[in-house]
Amino acid sequence: MKILIKLLVILTLSLTSTQAQNLTAKINTSEVKIENIKIEVEVDSAEEIESTFTIDDFESLLNEADEGEELSFKIKCNGEKMSNGVKSSMSYEIKGNTSDKKTFLESIKKLREAAI
């Protein structure tokens, strides 16, 4: 019985030690795909909105995305503390698709102006 256990242990050790330890893989970095763009901005003042993002920033980002990708933009404007001690806030959110980038950008312009 001892001999059988020794043989099983030796066999197990030899099988596990002879397995290949180095793995090789090829990674293709030439193809980058942007999917489901979701941007969330939290600001405390109108000055932060003006300095945080511009419409040109969004245009360049949308030009990188493929057609038919989902888009989402949300801005949360923090306000003053209320009488109950809770900090007030208001959020605006726009959802769209890259197949209609022009409408999405117009909505962002309107949202930015409203938040300011």
C-alpha positions in Angstrom: 0.0 0.0 0.0 2.9 2.4 0.8 4.5 1.7 -2.5 1.2 2.5 -4.3 0.9 5.8 -2.5 4.5 6.7 -3.2 4.0 5.9 -6.9 0.9 8.1 -7.1 2.7 11.0 -5.4 5.7 10.7 -7.7 3.4 10.5 -10.7 1.4 13.5 -9.6 4.6 15.5 -8.9 6.1 14.6 -12.2 3.0 15.5 -14.2 2.5 18.9 -12.5 6.2 19.9 -12.8 6.4 19.1 -16.5 3.6 21.4 -17.5 4.6 24.4 -19.5 5.1 27.5 -17.3 5.5 30.2 -20.0 2.5 31.3 -22.0 2.8 33.5 -25.1 0.0 35.6 -26.7 -0.3 38.2 -29.4 -2.2 41.3 -28.6 -3.4 43.5 -31.4 -3.2 47.1 -30.3 -3.7 48.6 -33.7 -7.5 48.3 -33.5 -9.2 50.3 -30.8 -13.0 50.4 -30.5 -14.9 52.8 -28.3 -18.3 51.6 -27.2 -21.1 53.0 -25.0 -19.7 56.4 -24.1 -21.0 57.5 -20.7 -19.8 60.8 -19.2 -20.8 62.1 -15.8 -19.7 65.5 -14.5 -20.3 66.8 -11.0 -19.9 70.6 -10.4 -20.4 73.0 -7.6 -20.5 76.3 -9.6 -21.1 77.8 -13.0 -17.4 78.5 -13.3 -16.7 74.8 -13.0 -19.1 74.0 -15.8 -17.4 76.5 -18.1 -13.9 75.3 -17.3 -14.8 71.5 -17.1 -16.0 70.9 -20.7 -16.5 72.5 -24.0 -18.6 71.4 -27.0 -15.3 70.9 -28.9 -14.3 68.3 -26.4 -17.5 66.3 -27.1 -17.1 66.7 -30.9 -13.6 65.2 -30.8 -14.8 62.3 -28.6 -17.8 61.5 -30.8 -15.6 61.5 -33.9 -13.7 58.6 -32.4 -16.8 56.5 -31.8 -18.3 54.1 -34.4 -21.8 54.5 -35.7 -24.6 53.0 -33.7 -22.9 53.3 -30.3 -25.0 54.4 -27.2 -24.2 57.8 -25.7 -25.0 59.2 -22.3 -24.1 62.5 -20.7 -25.1 63.5 -17.2 -24.2 66.6 -15.2 -24.9 67.0 -11.5 -25.0 70.5 -10.2 -24.5 70.7 -6.4 -26.2 73.6 -4.5 -26.2 75.0 -1.0 -27.1 73.1 2.1 -30.8 73.2 2.9 -32.3 73.9 6.3 -32.3 70.2 7.1 -28.5 69.9 6.5 -28.8 68.0 3.3 -26.8 69.4 0.3 -29.2 70.2 -2.6 -28.4 69.1 -6.1 -30.0 68.9 -9.5 -29.1 66.5 -12.4 -29.6 66.7 -16.1 -29.1 63.6 -18.3 -29.1 63.1 -22.1 -29.1 59.8 -23.8 -28.5 59.3 -27.5 -26.8 57.4 -30.2 -23.7 58.1 -32.4 -25.9 57.7 -35.5 -27.3 61.2 -34.7 -24.3 63.0 -33.4 -25.5 66.5 -34.4 -28.7 66.2 -32.3 -26.8 64.9 -29.3 -24.3 67.8 -29.5 -27.1 70.3 -29.8 -28.7 68.7 -26.7 -25.4 69.0 -24.8 -25.2 72.7 -25.8 -28.7 73.3 -24.4 -28.0 71.3 -21.2 -24.7 73.2 -20.6 -26.5 76.6 -21.0 -29.3 75.5 -18.7 -26.8 74.3 -16.1 -24.9 77.5 -16.2 
